[in-house]
Amino acid sequence: MTDNTQQRCRTALVTGASAGIGKDIARRLAADGFRVVVHYRQRRDAAQETVTAIKAAGGRAFALGADLTVDRAVDALFTTLEATLDGEPLDVLVNNAGITADRDDPAVAARDDFVAGISHVTPETFDELFAINVRAPFFVTQRALPLLADGGRIINISSATTRIAWPLLPYAMSKGALEMMAARLAQQLGARGITVNTVAPGVTDTEMNSWVHEMPGAVEALSGMTALRRLGRPDDISAVVSYLASDDARWVTGQLIEASGGLCLAPAMGM
Ligand SMILES: NC(=O)c1ccc[n+]([C@@H]2O[C@H](COP(=O)([O-])OP(=O)(O)OC[C@H]3O[C@@H](n4cnc5c(N)ncnc54)[C@H](OP(=O)(O)O)[C@@H]3O)[C@@H](O)[C@H]2O)c1
């Protein structure tokens, strides 16, 4: 960050911060000194709990809701954000909100996708995944750019599934598309000192992965596939985001950092 940003409160917008990884990114960035915009889709109470916890720890935060697949909701979010910033810039945008499958439709829940692969994927599921995982961060970033400070940060949350040939096919495809943003935007925005990077978590213990606790042996199996021998925690991911948002990462841009504890580093050899 440039020196003049040290004099004012820096602001970070974290999408999908009502739960899981986004919630912990919000907590961590607030602990780092950012005023955090805790974005949510429908779980307003959960987002408000995050805000309350941040404030109780001495930080600054407020919640803003929007379904990021609805253009007018994105417009309303940025209208409110701009008014709240009151002429101050946004310093960090974390595009975290995402889904593995349409969780409102039990027929396409993540576990079925994992087992069945391409055969059960409907056009509706495919479109929903791309709407939230690709289209939303693209247009959120477009809307955020005029507000973003020179020297600011854009951090996109992808997934280690872009490297590992697990089923989750449309999900991995959507995250692959998201990963294309970093290097290209980094090149475009470098003249403004804005860095653009991607963090790719492995299996992280959040609501998105609640199935691992329901499927007997899944925690042990996934831990066994991981070099560091456990599931990831949201704070494993927020630590990397914190680094990328910090001045220490000023020379890192256009990069993909996988934070998976070494998931599937070696081929399975029955050892
Ligand atoms: N957990 C993992 O193992 C894992 C692994 C690799 C990558 N990731 C990625 O990490 C990110 C966070 O995952 P998570 O496990 O923390 O997920 P999560 O616990 O299911 O939380 C998802 C968040 O996204 C928001 N969201 C969902 N649909 C939205 C929409 N249409 N518009 C706006 N917000 C929406 C949700 O808001 P509401 O709750 O208010 O609806 C929630 O805050 C995702 O991009 C995911 O793909 C996760």
The ligand as a Gaussian input file, in Angstrom:
#p B3LYP/6-31G(d) Opt

LIG

0 1
 N      -14.896000     -25.367000       1.879000
 C      -14.013000     -25.879000       1.039000
 O      -13.520000     -27.013000       1.201000
 C      -13.556000     -25.104000      -0.155000
 C      -12.526000     -25.657000      -0.923000
 C      -12.081000     -24.953000      -2.027000
 C      -12.627000     -23.728000      -2.344000
 N      -13.641000     -23.221000      -1.584000
 C      -14.204000     -21.934000      -1.983000
 O      -14.179000     -21.053000      -0.875000
 C      -15.291000     -20.157000      -0.960000
 C      -16.063000     -20.201000       0.353000
 O      -16.469000     -21.542000       0.583000
 P      -17.136000     -21.985000       1.977000
 O      -16.826000     -23.417000       2.157000
 O      -16.794000     -21.021000       3.030000
 O      -18.701000     -21.870000       1.575000
 P      -19.995000     -21.715000       2.495000
 O      -19.692000     -21.985000       3.919000
 O      -21.067000     -22.522000       1.804000
 O      -20.327000     -20.142000       2.331000
 C      -20.652000     -19.659000       1.052000
 C      -20.858000     -18.154000       1.129000
 O      -21.200000     -17.686000      -0.187000
 C      -22.408000     -16.929000      -0.114000
 N      -23.194000     -17.109000      -1.334000
 C      -23.626000     -18.261000      -1.884000
 N      -24.352000     -18.005000      -2.971000
 C      -24.391000     -16.662000      -3.130000
 C      -24.999000     -15.771000      -4.058000
 N      -25.759000     -16.206000      -5.080000
 N      -24.796000     -14.440000      -3.906000
 C      -24.057000     -13.979000      -2.880000
 N      -23.454000     -14.760000      -1.949000
 C      -23.636000     -16.092000      -2.082000
 C      -23.153000     -17.466000       1.104000
 O      -24.051000     -16.474000       1.592000
 P      -25.380000     -16.886000       2.458000
 O      -24.923000     -17.888000       3.450000
 O      -25.807000     -15.600000       3.099000
 O      -26.356000     -17.436000       1.491000
 C      -21.993000     -17.757000       2.057000
 O      -21.634000     -16.575000       2.735000
 C      -16.109000     -20.586000      -2.177000
 O      -15.766000     -19.803000      -3.287000
 C      -15.658000     -22.018000      -2.402000
 O      -15.815000     -22.434000      -3.721000
 C      -14.118000     -23.880000      -0.496000

